[in-house]
């Protein structure tokens, strides 16, 4: 496989448990991310989101924005 080939499409995996379905629901992931204090936690929540879940893209974008703001703060400190 060439490094220039497209990645295989991701599909939602079956969870088999209602408790897991609730835990990775969009609303719960967004709620947990809003209370998180570390970009690492938000990125981990993004990875928990099922493929195709709109929260996945939002959390990844939020993580990127948080990392950029941290980088900017470090630049200002010198």
N, CA, C and O atoms as a printed pandas DataFrame, in Angstrom:
     atom_number atom_name residue_name chain_id  residue_number  x_coord  y_coord  z_coord
0              1         N          UNK        A               1    0.833   -1.172    0.000
1              2        CA          UNK        A               1    0.000    0.000    0.000
2              3         C          UNK        A               1    0.881    1.240    0.000
3              4         O          UNK        A               1    1.801    1.362    0.809
4              5         N          UNK        A               2    0.598    2.131   -0.888
5              6        CA          UNK        A               2    1.359    3.362   -1.020
6              7         C          UNK        A               2    0.953    4.358    0.066
7              8         O          UNK        A               2   -0.207    4.376    0.477
8              9         N          UNK        A               3    1.880    5.179    0.532
9             10        CA          UNK        A               3    1.502    6.188    1.523
10            11         C          UNK        A               3    0.586    7.261    0.951
11            12         O          UNK        A               3    0.018    8.061    1.694
12            13         N          UNK        A               4    0.445    7.278   -0.374
13            14        CA          UNK        A               4   -0.394    8.289   -1.017
14            15         C          UNK        A               4   -1.808    7.805   -1.297
15            16         O          UNK        A               4   -2.625    8.553   -1.833
16            17         N          UNK        A               5   -2.099    6.572   -0.942
17            18        CA          UNK        A               5   -3.454    6.080   -1.145
18            19         C          UNK        A               5   -4.359    6.588   -0.027
19            20         O          UNK        A               5   -3.898    6.890    1.074
20            21         N          UNK        A               6   -5.614    6.674   -0.319
21            22        CA          UNK        A               6   -6.571    7.184    0.669
22            23         C          UNK        A               6   -6.744    6.172    1.803
23            24         O          UNK        A               6   -6.664    4.960    1.599
24            25         N          UNK        A               7   -6.979    6.693    2.978
25            26        CA          UNK        A               7   -7.232    5.836    4.135
26            27         C          UNK        A               7   -8.579    5.148    3.963
27            28         O          UNK        A               7   -9.485    5.714    3.351
28            29         N          UNK        A               8   -8.725    3.945    4.487
29            30        CA          UNK        A               8  -10.019    3.271    4.372
30            31         C          UNK        A               8  -11.098    4.038    5.128
31            32         O          UNK        A               8  -10.828    4.667    6.152
32            33         N          UNK        A               9  -12.288    3.978    4.624
33            34        CA          UNK        A               9  -13.414    4.673    5.247
34            35         C          UNK        A               9  -13.729    4.027    6.597
35            36         O          UNK        A               9  -13.705    2.803    6.732
36            37         N          UNK        A              10  -14.024    4.861    7.586
37            38        CA          UNK        A              10  -14.369    4.359    8.915
38            39         C          UNK        A              10  -15.884    4.239    9.024
39            40         O          UNK        A              10  -16.620    5.100    8.541
40            41         N          UNK        A              11  -16.328    3.201    9.642
41            42        CA          UNK        A              11  -17.748    2.976    9.864
42            43         C          UNK        A              11  -17.992    2.833   11.359
43            44         O          UNK        A              11  -17.117    2.369   12.090
44            45         N          UNK        A              12  -19.184    3.233   11.821
45            46        CA          UNK        A              12  -19.476    3.069   13.254
46            47         C          UNK        A              12  -19.411    1.595   13.659
47            48         O          UNK        A              12  -19.939    0.722   12.970
48            49         N          UNK        A              13  -18.772    1.350   14.759
49            50        CA          UNK        A              13  -18.662   -0.003   15.292
50            51         C          UNK        A              13  -19.840   -0.285   16.215
51            52         O          UNK        A              13  -20.299    0.621   16.910
52            53         N          UNK        A              14  -20.338   -1.507   16.239
53            54        CA          UNK        A              14  -21.404   -1.821   17.191
54            55         C          UNK        A              14  -20.863   -1.791   18.618
55            56         O          UNK        A              14  -19.738   -2.224   18.866
56            57         N          UNK        A              15  -21.651   -1.287   19.543
57            58        CA          UNK        A              15  -21.190   -1.177   20.925
58            59         C          UNK        A              15  -21.689   -2.332   21.793
59            60         O          UNK        A              15  -21.049   -2.675   22.787
60            61         N          UNK        A              16  -22.807   -2.926   21.436
61            62        CA          UNK        A              16  -23.369   -4.089   22.122
62            63         C          UNK        A              16  -23.902   -3.813   23.524
63            64         O          UNK        A              16  -24.524   -4.695   24.116
64            65         N          UNK        A              17  -23.686   -2.642   24.066
65            66        CA          UNK        A              17  -24.141   -2.334   25.425
66            67         C          UNK        A              17  -24.820   -0.962   25.441
67            68         O          UNK        A              17  -24.259    0.015   24.945
68            69         N          UNK        A              18  -26.032   -0.890   26.014
69            70        CA          UNK        A              18  -26.720    0.400   26.098
70            71         C          UNK        A              18  -25.950    1.438   26.914
71            72         O          UNK        A              18  -26.001    2.628   26.604
72            73         N          UNK        A              19  -25.240    1.001   27.950
73            74        CA          UNK        A              19  -24.483    1.941   28.779
74            75         C          UNK        A              19  -23.376    2.610   27.972
75            76         O          UNK        A              19  -23.101    3.796   28.150
76            77         N          UNK        A              20  -22.748    1.853   27.095
77            78        CA          UNK        A              20  -21.692    2.427   26.254
78            79         C          UNK        A              20  -22.303    3.380   25.240
79            80         O          UNK        A              20  -21.743    4.441   24.964
80            81         N          UNK        A              21  -23.454    3.004   24.683
81            82        CA          UNK        A              21  -24.155    3.891   23.749
82            83         C          UNK        A              21  -24.431    5.239   24.406
83            84         O          UNK        A              21  -24.227    6.288   23.795
84            85         N          UNK        A              22  -24.893    5.207   25.648
85            86        CA          UNK        A              22  -25.176    6.455   26.368
86            87         C          UNK        A              22  -23.895    7.240   26.631
87            88         O          UNK        A              22  -23.874    8.464   26.502
88            89         N          UNK        A              23  -22.844    6.542   26.996
89            90        CA          UNK        A              23  -21.593    7.223   27.347
90            91         C          UNK        A              23  -20.980    7.938   26.153
91            92         O          UNK        A              23  -20.395    9.010   26.308
92            93         N          UNK        A              24  -21.107    7.360   24.968
93            94        CA          UNK        A              24  -20.493    7.981   23.793
94            95         C          UNK        A              24  -21.503    8.766   22.966
95            96         O          UNK        A              24  -21.238    9.105   21.812
96            97         N          UNK        A              25  -22.657    9.052   23.551
97            98        CA          UNK        A              25  -23.648    9.877   22.866
98            99         C          UNK        A              25  -23.088   11.290   22.675
99           100         O          UNK        A              25  -22.292   11.772   23.481
100          101         N          UNK        A              26  -23.510   11.924   21.618
101          102        CA          UNK        A              26  -22.998   13.249   21.273
102          103         C          UNK        A              26  -23.122   14.237   22.427
103          104         O          UNK        A              26  -22.175   14.962   22.730
104          105         N          UNK        A              27  -24.285   14.269   23.070
105          106        CA          UNK        A              27  -24.502   15.232   24.150
106          107         C          UNK        A              27  -23.547   15.004   25.317
107          108         O          UNK        A              27  -23.030   15.956   25.902
108          109         N          UNK        A              28  -23.317   13.738   25.651
109          110        CA          UNK        A              28  -22.433   13.422   26.769
110          111         C          UNK        A              28  -20.984   13.768   26.456
111          112         O          UNK        A              28  -20.261   14.258   27.322
112          113         N          UNK        A              29  -20.557   13.515   25.221
113          114        CA          UNK        A              29  -19.185   13.847   24.849
114          115         C          UNK        A              29  -18.973   15.355   24.878
115          116         O          UNK        A              29  -17.948   15.832   25.368
116          117         N          UNK        A              30  -19.931   16.101   24.359
117          118        CA          UNK        A              30  -19.812   17.568   24.374
118          119         C          UNK        A              30  -19.798   18.102   25.805
119          120         O          UNK        A              30  -19.033   19.012   26.126
120          121         N          UNK        A              31  -20.637   17.537   26.653
121          122        CA          UNK        A              31  -20.701   17.969   28.049
122          123         C          UNK        A              31  -19.375   17.697   28.754
123          124         O          UNK        A              31  -18.855   18.554   29.468
124          125         N          UNK        A              32  -18.836   16.505   28.550
125          126        CA          UNK        A              32  -17.556   16.157   29.178
126          127         C          UNK        A              32  -16.435   17.046   28.643
127          128         O          UNK        A              32  -15.553   17.448   29.402
128          129         N          UNK        A              33  -16.457   17.354   27.358
129          130        CA          UNK        A              33  -15.413   18.196   26.778
130          131         C          UNK        A              33  -15.490   19.622   27.309
131          132         O          UNK        A              33  -14.464   20.281   27.481
132          133         N          UNK        A              34  -16.704   20.097   27.567
133          134        CA          UNK        A              34  -16.830   21.461   28.086
134          135         C          UNK        A              34  -16.271   21.580   29.498
135          136         O          UNK        A              34  -15.900   22.675   29.921
136          137         N          UNK        A              35  -16.206   20.481   30.229
137          138        CA          UNK        A              35  -15.685   20.492   31.595
138          139         C          UNK        A              35  -14.209   20.094   31.664
139          140         O          UNK        A              35  -13.585   20.204   32.720
140          141         N          UNK        A              36  -13.657   19.637   30.555
141          142        CA          UNK        A              36  -12.270   19.165   30.534
142          143         C          UNK        A              36  -11.306   20.343   30.621
143          144         O          UNK        A              36  -11.577   21.424   30.098
144          145         N          UNK        A              37  -10.192   20.120   31.280
145          146        CA          UNK        A              37   -9.204   21.181   31.448
146          147         C          UNK        A              37   -7.960   20.958   30.594
147          148         O          UNK        A              37   -7.073   21.811   30.557
148          149         N          UNK        A              38   -7.889   19.840   29.920
149          150        CA          UNK        A              38   -6.697   19.511   29.146
150          151         C          UNK        A              38   -7.066   19.166   27.707
151          152         O          UNK        A              38   -8.057   18.473   27.474
152          153         N          UNK        A              39   -6.286   19.637   26.747
153          154        CA          UNK        A              39   -6.546   19.266   25.353
154          155         C          UNK        A              39   -6.410   17.758   25.126
155          156         O          UNK        A              39   -7.045   17.204   24.228
156          157         N          UNK        A              40   -5.591   17.104   25.931
157          158        CA          UNK        A              40   -5.430   15.658   25.795
158          159         C          UNK        A              40   -6.739   14.936   26.097
159          160         O          UNK        A              40   -7.086   13.959   25.433
160          161         N          UNK        A              41   -7.456   15.419   27.095
161          162        CA          UNK        A              41   -8.734   14.795   27.448
162          163         C          UNK        A              41   -9.742   14.997   26.333
163          164         O          UNK        A              41  -10.479   14.077   25.980
164          165         N          UNK        A              42   -9.777   16.199   25.781
165          166        CA          UNK        A              42  -10.723   16.485   24.698
166          167         C          UNK        A              42  -10.396   15.632   23.472
167          168         O          UNK        A              42  -11.299   15.128   22.805
168          169         N          UNK        A              43   -9.127   15.474   23.182
169          170        CA          UNK        A              43   -8.740   14.629   22.057
170          171         C          UNK        A              43   -9.151   13.184   22.301
171          172         O          UNK        A              43   -9.614   12.509   21.382
172          173         N          UNK        A              44   -8.990   12.707   23.521
173          174        CA          UNK        A              44   -9.433   11.353   23.859
174          175         C          UNK        A              44  -10.929   11.188   23.695
175          176         O          UNK        A              44  -11.393   10.146   23.231
176          177         N          UNK        A              45  -11.693   12.213   24.072
177          178        CA          UNK        A              45  -13.142   12.159   23.879
178          179         C          UNK        A              45  -13.484   12.126   22.397
179          180         O          UNK        A              45  -14.431   11.449   21.995
180          181         N          UNK        A              46  -12.728   12.845   21.588
181          182        CA          UNK        A              46  -12.960   12.822   20.142
182          183         C          UNK        A              46  -12.733   11.425   19.579
183          184         O          UNK        A              46  -13.437   10.993   18.666
184          185         N          UNK        A              47  -11.755   10.727   20.123
185          186        CA          UNK        A              47  -11.484    9.372   19.652
186          187         C          UNK        A              47  -12.564    8.388   20.094
187          188         O          UNK        A              47  -12.766    7.357   19.452
188          189         N          UNK        A              48  -13.258    8.700   21.186
189          190        CA          UNK        A              48  -14.363    7.843   21.630
190          191         C          UNK        A              48  -15.600    7.986   20.750
191          192         O          UNK        A              48  -16.410    7.065   20.653
192          193         N          UNK        A              49  -15.739    9.134   20.116
193          194        CA          UNK        A              49  -16.916    9.373   19.279
194          195         C          UNK        A              49  -16.908    8.420   18.084
195          196         O          UNK        A              49  -15.866    8.158   17.484
196          197         N          UNK        A              50  -18.073    7.919   17.760
197          198        CA          UNK        A              50  -18.199    6.997   16.627
198          199         C          UNK        A              50  -17.909    7.724   15.315
199          200         O          UNK        A              50  -18.081    8.939   15.219
200          201         N          UNK        A              51  -17.476    6.985   14.322
201          202        CA          UNK        A              51  -17.268    7.544   12.989
202          203         C          UNK        A              51  -18.588    8.113   12.493
203          204         O          UNK        A              51  -19.632    7.473   12.618
204          205         N          UNK        A              52  -18.540    9.304   11.934
205          206        CA          UNK        A              52  -19.744    9.947   11.443
206          207         C          UNK        A              52  -20.450   10.797   12.474
207          208         O          UNK        A              52  -21.388   11.519   12.135
208          209         N          UNK        A              53  -20.027   10.732   13.720
209          210        CA          UNK        A              53  -20.631   11.537   14.783
210          211         C          UNK        A              53  -20.134   12.974   14.625
211          212         O          UNK        A              53  -18.925   13.203   14.581
212          213         N          UNK        A              54  -21.048   13.948   14.539
213          214        CA          UNK        A              54  -20.603   15.336   14.353
214          215         C          UNK        A              54  -19.748   15.851   15.510
215          216         O          UNK        A              54  -18.963   16.782   15.328
216          217         N          UNK        A              55  -19.888   15.265   16.682
217          218        CA          UNK        A              55  -19.083   15.699   17.830
218          219         C          UNK        A              55  -17.610   15.404   17.603
219          220         O          UNK        A              55  -16.754   16.114   18.132
220          221         N          UNK        A              56  -17.301   14.389   16.840
221          222        CA          UNK        A              56  -15.894   14.029   16.599
222          223         C          UNK        A              56  -15.151   15.183   15.936
223          224         O          UNK        A              56  -14.065   15.561   16.376
224          225         N          UNK        A              57  -15.726   15.732   14.895
225          226        CA          UNK        A              57  -15.082   16.846   14.192
226          227         C          UNK        A              57  -15.014   18.091   15.073
227          228         O          UNK        A              57  -14.007   18.799   15.079
228          229         N          UNK        A              58  -16.094   18.357   15.821
229          230        CA          UNK        A              58  -16.113   19.522   16.707
230          231         C          UNK        A              58  -15.046   19.410   17.786
231          232         O          UNK        A              58  -14.354   20.385   18.078
232          233         N          UNK        A              59  -14.909   18.239   18.375
233          234        CA          UNK        A              59  -13.926   18.056   19.442
234          235         C          UNK        A              59  -12.505   18.166   18.910
235          236         O          UNK        A              59  -11.637   18.738   19.568
236          237         N          UNK        A              60  -12.265   17.628   17.737
237          238        CA          UNK        A              60  -10.924   17.741   17.137
238          239         C          UNK        A              60  -10.605   19.200   16.828
239          240         O          UNK        A              60   -9.485   19.657   17.057
240          241         N          UNK        A              61  -11.589   19.929   16.307
241          242        CA          UNK        A              61  -11.379   21.350   16.022
242          243         C          UNK        A              61  -11.139   22.127   17.312
243          244         O          UNK        A              61  -10.292   23.018   17.357
244          245         N          UNK        A              62  -11.887   21.787   18.359
245          246        CA          UNK        A              62  -11.702   22.439   19.651
246          247         C          UNK        A              62  -10.336   22.157   20.239
247          248         O          UNK        A              62   -9.714   23.039   20.832
248          249         N          UNK        A              63   -9.865   20.929   20.077
249          250        CA          UNK        A              63   -8.542   20.563   20.571
250          251         C          UNK        A              63   -7.471   21.363   19.844
251          252         O          UNK        A              63   -6.529   21.859   20.462
252          253         N          UNK        A              64   -7.618   21.484   18.534
253          254        CA          UNK        A              64   -6.650   22.238   17.740
254          255         C          UNK        A              64   -6.634   23.702   18.169
255          256         O          UNK        A              64   -5.567   24.300   18.307
256          257         N          UNK        A              65   -7.825   24.283   18.380
257          258        CA          UNK        A              65   -7.906   25.680   18.802
258          259         C          UNK        A              65   -7.270   25.870   20.177
259          260         O          UNK        A              65   -6.590   26.868   20.414
260          261         N          UNK        A              66   -7.486   24.928   21.073
261          262        CA          UNK        A              66   -6.891   25.008   22.407
262          263         C          UNK        A              66   -5.374   24.933   22.328
263          264         O          UNK        A              66   -4.681   25.697   22.999
264          265         N          UNK        A              67   -4.858   24.031   21.523
265          266        CA          UNK        A              67   -3.406   23.914   21.375
266          267         C          UNK        A              67   -2.810   25.173   20.756
267          268         O          UNK        A              67   -1.724   25.602   21.143
268          269         N          UNK        A              68   -3.515   25.763   19.799
269          270        CA          UNK        A              68   -3.033   27.002   19.196
270          271         C          UNK        A              68   -3.010   28.139   20.211
271          272         O          UNK        A              68   -2.080   28.947   20.209
272          273         N          UNK        A              69   -4.020   28.215   21.079
273          274        CA          UNK        A              69   -4.032   29.281   22.086
274          275         C          UNK        A              69   -2.909   29.073   23.104
275          276         O          UNK        A              69   -2.297   30.043   23.550
276          277         N          UNK        A              70   -2.635   27.836   23.471
277          278        CA          UNK        A              70   -1.528   27.546   24.388
278          279         C          UNK        A              70   -0.199   27.939   23.739
279          280         O          UNK        A              70    0.663   28.534   24.385
280          281         N          UNK        A              71   -0.046   27.606   22.476
281          282        CA          UNK        A              71    1.184   27.954   21.751
282          283         C          UNK        A              71    1.364   29.471   21.710
283          284         O          UNK        A              71    2.475   29.971   21.884
284          285         N          UNK        A              72    0.280   30.195   21.481
285          286        CA          UNK        A              72    0.346   31.656   21.437
286          287         C          UNK        A              72    0.729   32.233   22.801
287          288         O          UNK        A              72    1.513   33.179   22.879
288          289         N          UNK        A              73    0.178   31.664   23.869
289          290        CA          UNK        A              73    0.524   32.122   25.211
290          291         C          UNK        A              73    2.001   31.888   25.509
291          292         O          UNK        A              73    2.649   32.722   26.143
292          293         N          UNK        A              74    2.530   30.762   25.057
293          294        CA          UNK        A              74    3.939   30.459   25.286
294          295         C          UNK        A              74    4.835   31.420   24.491
295          296         O          UNK        A              74    5.893   31.823   24.975
296          297         N          UNK        A              75    4.417   31.781   23.288
297          298        CA          UNK        A              75    5.181   32.735   22.494
298          299         C          UNK        A              75    5.248   34.092   23.192
299          300         O          UNK        A              75    6.292   34.745   23.190
300          301         N          UNK        A              76    4.138   34.510   23.787
301          302        CA          UNK        A              76    4.090   35.805   24.464
302          303         C          UNK        A              76    4.992   35.838   25.692
303          304         O          UNK        A              76    5.552   36.879   26.038
304          305         N          UNK        A              77    5.125   34.687   26.343
305          306        CA          UNK        A              77    5.982   34.611   27.528
306          307         C          UNK        A              77    7.457   34.730   27.173
307          308         O          UNK        A              77    8.279   35.159   27.981
308          309         N          UNK        A              78    7.765   34.342   25.956
309          310        CA          UNK        A              78    9.123   34.520   25.497
310          311         C          UNK        A              78    9.904   33.298   25.485
311          312         O          UNK        A              78   11.078   33.320   25.114
